[in-house]
Amino acid sequence: MPRRQKTPTIQSDEQNRRVAQQVIAYIEQNGPDYQSLSDLFDVCLIERQKYRLTFDKDYWLGITRRLKPWVMDCHIATGDDKFGALLDRIFLYEAPYLFSSYMLYLEKDRNPEDRFYEPRMRAFNKMGIIKAMQDLEDDKLKLLSISLCPGSGKALPLDAHVLTPSGWKLMGDVREGDEVISRHGDVARVLDVFPQGVKPVYRVTLDNGASCECTMNHLWSVQLVKDDSCNGETVTSLERICDMMRKGYAAYIPMQEGYFENKIVSVEYTRDTECQCIYVDHWSHLFVTDDHILTHNTTLEKFFVSWVMGRHPRDYNLFFSHSADITDMFYRGVLDILANPDYNWQQIFPEAHLYKTNAKKQEILINNYRPFANLQCTSIGAGNAGKVRANRYLLCDDLIPGIEVAMNKNQLDKLWGIYTADARQRKLNSDVKEIHIATRWSVHDVIGRLKMMYDGQPGYKFIAVPDIDPQTGESNFLYDYNGMTVEFFRDQELLMDEITYRCLYKNEPIEREGLLYHEDELRRYDVLPGQEPDAILGICDTKSTGIDYMFLPVAYQYGDDFYIDDCICDNTADFNIQYRRLTDIILKHNMQQCEFESNAGGDRIAFEVGTRVQEAKGRCNITTKPTETNKETRIIVNSDWVKKHCLFKMKELYSSKSDYGKMMSFLLSYSVAGKNVNDDVPDGFANFALFIQKKERVRPAYFITGGMWGR
């Protein structure tokens, strides 16, 4: 078994440190200029060249971290390209050690809209993903789990043709849930549709006469060939393909059989028109369009593995997934980064060279032969026991093929056994780290079980990023190019079934961890009792900030039972809409008493609503009361009362998109074992339970007779 090299003794030149501190002091006193910034970076270079692998990288990377903002500011202020060139040199210096700098330098020669990382850098850093991946390599983490929304595709005109099992269909007629034909001729389901607006469209013609139309930012799977040298399959935009063709490269496109036999002979502008793109659930994300030409999409994980392979050319990593198709895609994607001239991998790691690749075994070797390749890819059931091993990383990607498996507990138990008895047994020592990237389908999936075992322990991190930031109400995926807006997510939610949407876009498993309310515990009804209710009551949890919800259930009391006949569950921030809706529901049901939470301006809302009810000749005793107990404790201890005394409408009596449907969704998804995006509904019912049980006298928000506030 290969041995880990001993950590070398850190060395540093005290004179170089003194010089660096003197230059920093000069810059801080006189302001940055090119000469001083260049001198400071030269000291960093001299230190690394002198001590190579034993130099004190933490100290000197600390110097470059201070240096970069000065260089960036000067570049912005002056527009002088020499500052940009200096910044590139700094990124190259940092690239072997810092994952973020690696990705920036790796793609620096690509067109901005073709770059993967830079347009997403701000979002990924906010999510904590880049720091977490850096922490893996800095030995601060042992296992990292990442679950994000599906990525977006690139645009085709609405009148482009897409091949489906029943024949050709116009792109404009393709909808989420439709089936299309993938690269290998099998059926793939459309997960997402992305309207792109009016864009310039170009006709791509091949040497066999086949052609199709697309936008310049459309991604293609191609081989670029020059002087009989082929750089392997690559994924890039049409704009980049045109640029490479102008530089003398020939671009070959795969047809449906998967062979790169047809050459692009022309790309011509045709018109401006409405476009959209689709995202399919096939491993390659390739689908067949006009004349059987194929299109593509790509991922983040390949960048990390390519960085690790350059940093550790003697170690080997294992990529594990549910199908050979996915592993083939991953193998080709990593190979593309290492071999494609679009990327600067060779500049970053000049001492690492491709030694051998094997597409059939999906293996990549760096520098020389060894028993196990630097990258090995295998799938569930491949029978590779003894053939694949990892001494650096085990990477598990989408072990669950889809929702059908996720809903089958027996299948998930079997999958856990495969992970523990097969994938994890490929680790050669306890130093091997793990990365899991997948949609959170179930609490019983591999990530769910690992989370139950390790969440909160040092060295284990679980990142799951929903579509919308629960604090700000803004999209978490607003990239510089091809980002996803709140409006996009709202449209997706309307088109998809609730379970699939929550799994794919909110990364909430089908069954939530530690659910407080279960469907079989709730009481349901189809019609109200025939007699007059004892009382009609309500309690209002007012909206404060972000994506909080204004929540008011209407309860018809019959003895000890409370029939929840209507509600408001709305996250509008418009106070006028809030006042109107609250007033309307009180008047509609002739509500007799309604208590408003007075925290976060609730007393003011109570006053405004009370005034409007009075003006409409309504009669309702509107009161206010602050909430003082711990929210989570309040929700938990009062849940039993809610289950015993509250009755909810039968499912067929309301739409999942209605306020009532939202109320039930939030109630049934509240978890005591993790973070909850929205707890307004379970908290509202907890306050309703307290309101009924305590029967406390609270000060009125207004007096109908005197019209006085807070007397």
N, C-alpha and C positions, 0 to 999 in steps of 0.2 A: 504494500500500500504506500503511495507517495507520501513523503513526510513534509509537513509544513516547514518552511525555512524559519530559522530563528530570527526574531526581530533584531535588526542591527542596532548598534549603539548610536544614539543621536549625536551628531557633531555640529559644531557651529564656530565660525570665526568671529571672535569678539570685536576685531577691528572693523569687519563688515557691518556688524550691528551698530557700532558707534557711528560709522559713516551714514548709515540709513537713518538713524535718529537725528543726525545733524541736518540732513537734507529735509526731513520732515519738519524740523523746527524752522528751517528757512522758509519752506512753503507756507507754514502756518503764519509766519510773521509777514512775509512779502506777497503772499498769494502765489498760485501755481502758474508756471510758464513751461513751455515745452522742454527746455533744457533741464530744469530741475526735475520734472517728472520723468524724463528719459534717464537721467542720472540715477534716480531712485530705483527704477526698474532694472538698470544695468547692475546695480549692487545685488539685486535678487538673483539675476542670472549668474553672476560670478559665484555667488554662494552655492547655488545648485550645481554648477559645473565643477566646482572644487570638490564637493563632498558627494555628489550624485545621490545614490540611494540612502545615504546616511545623513543627509542634511536635515535640519530642523524645519520640516515642512509646516508645522503649525505656526511657528513664529513668522516664517517668510510669506506664507499665504495670508497671514494677518496683515503684513505690509502691503501685499497686492490688493487686499480688500479695502485698505485705506486709499490706495492709489487710484483705483478704478473711478470713484465718484469725481475726483479732481479731473481726470482725463475726460470723462463724459461731459462734465460741465464746460470744459474748454472747447471740446468738439462742438457742442451745441452753440456756445457763444460765438465762436469764430468761424465755424464751418470748414475749418482747415482739415484736409484729409490726413495730414500727418498725425493728428490726434486719433483719428479713426484707425490708422495703421498701428499706432502704439497700443490702442485698446485691443486690437486683434492679437497682438503679440502677448499681451497679458493673459487673454483668454487661452491662448495656446500654452502658455506657461502653467496655467492652473488646470487645464483640461485633464491631465492624467490623475488629478487628485480630487477635483470638484465636479460632480455630475452635471450641475447647471452650466458651468463653463465649457465642459465637454460638448454638450449638445449645441451650445451657441456657436462654438468654433467648428464643430462637425458640419453644420449646415450654412456656414457664413457665405459660401459661394452660390447658394441656391437663391432663386427669386424669392422675395419676401412671402408671397402668397403660397409658395410651394413648401415653405418650411413647416416642420411639424411643431417644434418646441417654442420658438420665439412668439408666435401669435397666442400661444396658450400659457406662456411663462407666468404671467401674473395670476391667472386662475389656478394653475397647478401649485404655485407657491402658497397661495391663500389656503388651498386644501391641505397643505402640509405634505404633499406627495413627494416633492423633490427632497425636502429635508429628511423624510423617512427613508428614502432610497439611499441618500448619503449616509444616514446613520447605520444602514446595513453594512456598507463598506468600511465604516469607521468602527465597526464592532460594538455599536451601541444597541443594535437590535439583532434578534435571532430569527424572528418571523415577522413578515409584513403581509397584511391582507388589504387589498384595494378593490373597491366596488364603485364604479362610476356609471353615469348614463351612457347609453349607446352613442357612438360617434355619428357624425353627419356625413353625407355623401357629396357628390358634385353634380352639376346641373346638365340636363338634357332638355331640348325643346319639347313642348307639350305634344307636338305632332310627330315626334320620334316614335319608332316602333320598338316594343319590348316583347320578347318571345315568352308565351305562357303555355301551360299544358294543353290549352284548348286553341292555340294559335296566336297570331300577333295581336297586340293591343296597343293603342296609342298611349304614350307616356302620360298625357293629361288625364287619361281614364284610369290609371293605376291608383289603387287605394290601399291603405294599410290593411293587412290581412289577405291581400291577393297572393296568388302563387305565380312565380316566374321560373324560367329555366336558368340554371346556374351554369358555370363554366364547364362542368363535367357532365352536363346533360340531366342531372337530377333536379328535383323540384325544391325551390327555396321560397319561404314565405316573406312577404314584404312587412318589415317591422315598422318602418317610418317613411313618411312622405314629406319632403322639404320644399315648399314653394320658394322660388328664387327671384321672382319678379322678372322684369324685362331685361334681357342681356344680349350682347352681341353673340351670334351663333356662326360657327364655321363648319364647312363640309370637309371631312377627312376621307380621302380616297386612297384605296390600296391598289397594288399592282395587278390584282386579279379582277379589278373593276368594282369590288364591293366598296360601299361608302356609308357614312352616317354623319349626323350633325350633332355638335355638342358645343359647350362654351370653352373658353381658353383655360379655365381653372379645373376642367374635368380631369380626373385621375385615370391614367391608363396603365395597364401592365404591358411592358415592352421589353425588347432586347435592343440595346444600342451597340452598333457594330461599326468599327473604323479600322481600315487597313488589316482586315481579316482577324482582328482582335475583338472578341465578344466579352462584354462585362457581365453577362448573366442577366436574369430577369430583374427588372427594376420597376418601381411604381412612381410615376411622376405626372405632372400636369401636361396638357397639350401645349401650353405656352413654353414649357421647358423643353419638350420634344422638338418644337420648332426651332428653339435656340440651338439645340445640339445638332439639328440637321443643318443649320447655317454654318456650323463649325466642322462640317464634313462627316458627321455620323449618319448612318442609316438606321431607321427605326422600324423594327419588325413587331407585328401585332399577333397575339395568339388567336386562332379561330376556335370554334367550339370544341374541337378535339384536343386543344391545349398545345398544339405545335406552333412555334414562332416561324411561320413560313411566308407571311404576306407583308410586304414592305409598304410603308406609307410613301406615296408618290406626290401628294399635294394636300395642302391645307388652305382653303379659300373662304373668305368671308362671304356669307350669304344674306344675312338680315339681322335685325333686332326683333326678338319675340319673347313671349312669356316662357319661362323655363321652370322645371322642378327636378329634384333628384330623389332617389329612393335608397333605403338601407335594407338589405336583405339578410336573412339569418343563415346564409351559407358561410362556411369557413372562410372562403376567399373574398366574400362580398362582391363577387363577379356575377354579372347577369348578362344575358345575350340581348343585344340591340340590333339595329338595322344590319342586314346582310351578315348576321351571325358574328358581329364584332363584339368583344368583351370589355367590360369596365371594372373599376377596382376601388378599394379603401384600405387603410392600414392602422397600426397601433403604436403605443408608447414602449411596451416591454422590451421590444427589440433593441431600442437605444441603450437600455441599461445593460443588457447582455453583451452587446458589442463593446461597451465600455469595460465591463468586467473581463472580457476576453483579452483586451489590450493591456489591462492592468496586471492580469495574472495568466500569462501565456502558457504556464506549465500546469494549470489546474483545469478541471473539467466540470461542466455543468449539464444538468439534465432537465429538459423541457418535457412536461407530461400533460396530456390533454385527453379528451374523451374520444377523439377520432384522429385517424391518420391524415385526414385532409387538413385539419388545423395545424398539426405538427409540420406538415409539408409547407404550409403557408409561413409558419414561423421560421423554419430553416431557410427558406428562400429570402425572407425579409432580412434576417441577420446577414446572410451572405451578400445581399445587395448593399448593405451599409459598408461592409468590409471591402467590397470590390468595385463599387460604382464610383466613377470619378466625380460625381455630384457631391460626394461626401469627402471629408478631409481626415478620415480615420488613419490613413498611412502617415500623414504629417504629425498627428498626435502621438502615434506609437511607431516611430521609425524602425524600431528593432523587432517589431512583430510583423510576420509575413504569412500570407496564406500558404500552407504547405500542401494540403490535400482536402478535397471535398468529395462527398459521396451522396448524391441526390437520392439514391435508392434507400440507403440506410439513414439519410438525413443527418449527416455528420460533417463537422468542420474541424480541421486540424490546423493549429498555428505552429509555425517554425519547424517542427520535426515530428516524427512518429512517436506515439506513446500508446499504451494499451487501450486507453479510453480517450475519445476525442474531446476537444475543448468545448464543443457543443454537440450534444446528442439529443435527439427528439424521438419520443416514443408515445404510444397511445395505449389506452385501456384495452387489455386483451391481446396485446401484440406478441406476447410470449417471449419477452426479451430478458427474462431472468438470467442473470450472469453475463449478459451482453452489454448492459449499460450501467454506469455508475456516476456518482457525483461526489467530489470532495470540496466543492466551493458553494454551488447553489442548486437547490431543487426548486423548479418553477412549475407550479400547477395552474393551468389556465382553463377556465370553463370546463370543469369536470362534469357538470350537468348539461346534457344536450338541450334540454328545454323543459317547459312547464309540466309536460306529461310525466317525466321522471320525478320532477320536484314534488308532485302531488302523490307519489307512491312511496309510502314509508319503507316498504320492503326493499324497493330499489335503492333508496337512500342508505339503508343499512348495508346493502351489498356494496354500494359505492364507497362507504366508509371503510369497509373491510379491504377493498382493493387499494385504497389510499394507504392504510396502515400496514397491510401485508405485502404490498407490491411497491408502490411509488416510494414510500418512506424507507423501505428496506434497501433502496438503491444508494442511500447515504453511507459513505465509507467511514465517517467519523462524526463525533458530536459537534464539530466546528461547522458542519454544513448548515447553511441558512436556507430559509424557505421564503418564497414569494407566492402568494395566492392572489390571482386576479380573476374575478368572476362576478356575475349577477347574483345578488342574494335572493335565491328562490325560496329557501326553506330554513327554519331553525335547525333542521336535522341534516342540512347539507354539510360539506366538509368544513367550510368557514364557520358555520354556526356552531358546530361541535368544538372546533378549536377555540372559538370565542368563549364558550362556556367553561372551557378548561383553563384558558390562559389570560383572558381579558383582565387588564389591571396589573398584571405581573410585569416586572422589569424585563425588557427585551422583547416584548410582544406588542405589536401595534395593529389596530384594526381601523381602517379608514373606509367609511361609506358616505359618499357625497350625494345628497338628493338633488333633484332638479332645481329647487328654489331655496335660497338661504332663509332659514326660519326666523332670523333676526331682522333682516332688511326687506324681505319679500322680493329680492332681486334674483335673477338667474345666476346660478353658480358656473354657468358655461358660456359666458359672454366673451368669446375670443376675438382677437383682432380680425380674423378671417373665419367665416363659416361658423360663427357662434350660434347659440340657441337662446332665444329670448323667452321671457315669461309668456308672451302671447303664443309662441310656438308650443310651449308645454301645455298651456291651456287647451289649445286645439288638439294636441295629441291625447290629452285626458278625455276629451269629449268623444274621440273616435275609438278609443281602446276600452276593453273591459277593465274593471277596476283592479282586479287581482294582477293582471299582466302589467298594467301601468305602474302600480305600486312597487312591483318587483323590479321592473326595468328602469324606472325613472326616479323612484324614491329609495330604492335599495332596501325596501321593507319586505321581509319574508312573507310568504303566504300566510303562515301562522306566526304571529309575533311572539318574541321571547317574553315569558312571564305575564301573559295576558291577564288583566284583572277581571274583564267581563268576557264571558264565553256565550256564544249563541244559544247553546242548550240550557243556559241558566236564566235567560231572559223570559219574561212573561209576555205573550202577544195577544192581541185582540183584533177582531175584524169590524165590529160595530160597538158603539157605546151602549151601556145599559139603557133600558127604555125610560126609566124614571128621571126626574130632575136631579142634577148633581147636588151634593151638599155644598160645594163651593167650586169656583173656577179661579185657579191661582197661577201665578207666574213668578219667576225669579230671574233677574237679568245680570249676566256677567258681561260688563261693558268692555268694548275694545280699547286697548291702550296703544301699542305700537306694533310695527312690523307686520307679521302675518297673523297676529292674534285675531280671534273671532269674537264678534258680538253674538252672545247666545242667550236666548230666552225661550224656554219650553212652556207650553200651555198645558196645565194639568187639570183635568176634571176629577174632582174628588167624589168617591162613592164609598162611604165608610172609611176603612183603612187603606183602600186602594186608590191609586192616582193614575188615570188614563192620560198618557201623553198624546194629545190629539193634534197638536200643531207646534211649530217652533220657528224661530228665526236663528239661522246659523250662517252668518254673513261676515266677511272680512273687509267690507267697504270702509274706507277712511273718510268718506264724505258724511259730515255730521248731519246735514240736512236729510240725506237718505236714511241715516240711522233714526233720526227723530220721526220721520214719516212712517217708516216700517214699524217701529215700536208702537207708535200711536195707533196705526191701523190694526195691528194684531190684538191690541187691548180692546179696541172698540168692536172688532169683528166677533170676538168671543164673549163680550160683556164681562170681561175679567173683573173680579171683585177686589182682589188684592194682588199687588206685585211689588216685590222687594228688589231694589237695585243695589248692587255692590257699589259702595261709595268711594272705593279706592280709584286712583288714576282718573279723577274727574267724573266718576259715576254719579255723584250727587248733582252735578250740573246737568247731566243728561236726564236724570230723574225729574229735575225741575222743568226742563224744556218739554219733556214728554207729558208731564202732569198738566202743564199749561195748555198744551194742545188738546188733551183729553177733556179738560174742563171746557174749552172753547167749543168742542163738539158735543157738549152736553152729556158726556160720558160720566159714569160713576165708578171710580176705582180708587181704592186706598193705596196710594203709592208711597212706599217708605224706602229708606236707605239704611244700610248697615255696613260698616267696614269689615273686611275679612282679616282676622288676626292670627289664626292658627297656621301652622306649616301646611302649604298646599298639598304636597304629596301625602302627608299623614292624613289630612282631611279627606282626600280622595279615597284612600285605602280603607279607613275605618268606617266610612259611610257607604261603601259599596254594597255591603250586605243588606242594608236597609233598602237601597234602590232596587236590588234584585227581588226583594220580597214584596215591595209595595208599589212599584211602578210597572205599568203595562204599556207596551209599545205596539204600534200598528203592525199588522201582517206585512211581509215583504212586498207582496203583490199590490199593496195599496199606495206605494210611493215609488218615485223614481230615484235611482242612486245619485243622480245629479241634482236633485231637489234639496232644499234646506233640510228636510227630514232625513233624506238619504245621507247627507253629509254628517248630520248629527249621529246617526247610527254607525257610520264608518269610523268617526272619531272615538265613539264610546267603545266599540268592539276592538279597536286597535291600540287602546291605551295599555302600555306595558309598565310593570313595576320593576323590570329587570334592565331597562335601558332608557336612553333619552327618547322623549316624545316631542315631535314637532309641534303638535297642538294638544293642549290639555284643557282647553276651555270648556268642552262639553262634559267630561267627567267631573271637573271642578264645579261646573254649574249644577250638576245633579247632587254633588256632595253638599253644596250650599242649600239646595232645595231640601235635602234630608234634614239638615240642621234647622232650617226655617220651620219645617213642619213639627219636628220633635221638640224644640225648645219653646216655641210659641212665646217668644220674648216680645215685650212691648218696646218698639223702637221709635225714635223721633220721626214725625212725618216730614216728607220732603216739601209739602205745601199743604195749606188748608183751603179747602174749596170755599168755605164761607168767608174767610178773611183775606185770602189771596196773599198771605205773608210767607216769606221764605225763612225756614229754619227757626220758627218761634218756639 
